[in-house]
Amino acid sequence: MRYLHNEKGIALVTSLLLTLIALAIVMAVMYLITQGVQVSASHKRYRSYLEASYGGVETMTKIVIPQAFADPLHAPVGLLLGANFYQDAVHDYRYTKCFQVKLNNPRSSWAGLGCSADALTLDPSSTPDVTFTLQGPPLQPNFSIFAKIVDTTVGNSDNSGAELLESGGGVTAGGSGVSPMHIPATYRIEVQGQRQTNTKERARLTVLYAY
């Protein structure tokens, strides 16, 4: 006798299908969790070298450039224009001769004053003007900082350290001194911070700085 509608084994097939569906759901959930952990870790690492880049901007604009323009009698030895290296127990700055050219001249004249073609690009890691190291968190690698001036608008800022544009009168003076309009020098600076042990982990900032 032949059975045209034999349902033997349907329970096994149904249980296998449900098991397969459950396994697919579990795998999808595990994948989403794993991807979430990886994305979270990537954002955490990115915040680290982004903060390092911000630190590089602060160092560049508040230490390196002001001290490069400082009165020679008060500037740290080795950090004056014309030198290319300064190091002490905390700082380690290295910068090129083109850095001096860029500080005092518009972009149109850089090539004629000795700056290479790579020094004119927007990539701060390609022939950077200034390089230095920032200390990382405990037990973690330090950060390398690359900074490059990519455009300069020359102003009339006094770089000597002397108050040449101020009136010389005392308290009772009539204020007859000449006070020219101050037009600060303006720089576009590209800064990149990256891990010393992994150059793919990096962040880049563009800064407009007036001195």
Stockholm file with secondary structure:
# STOCKHOLM 1.0

chainA/1-211         MRYLHNEKGIALVTSLLLTLIALAIVMAVMYLITQGVQVSASHKRYRSYLEASYGGVETMTKIVIPQAFADPLHAPVGLLLGANFYQDAVHDYRYTKCFQVKLNNPRSSWAGLGCSADALTLDPSSTPDVTFTLQGPPLQPNFSIFAKIVDTTVGNSDNSGAELLESGGGVTAGGSGVSPMHIPATYRIEVQGQRQTNTKERARLTVLYAY
#=GR chainA/1-211 SS CCCSSCCTTHHHHHHHHHHHHHHHHHHHHHHHHHHHHHHHHHHHHHHHHHHHHHHHHHHIIIIIHHHHTSCTTTSCTTCSTTCCEEECSSCEEEECHHHHHHHHSCGGGTGGGTCCSGGGSSCTTSSCSEEEEECCSTTSCCEEEEEEEEEEECCCCCCSSSCTTSCCCCTTCCCCSCCCCCCCCEEEEEEEEEESSCTTSEEEEEEEEEC
#=GC SS_cons         CCCSSCCTTHHHHHHHHHHHHHHHHHHHHHHHHHHHHHHHHHHHHHHHHHHHHHHHHHHIIIIIHHHHTSCTTTSCTTCSTTCCEEECSSCEEEECHHHHHHHHSCGGGTGGGTCCSGGGSSCTTSSCSEEEEECCSTTSCCEEEEEEEEEEECCCCCCSSSCTTSCCCCTTCCCCSCCCCCCCCEEEEEEEEEESSCTTSEEEEEEEEEC
//
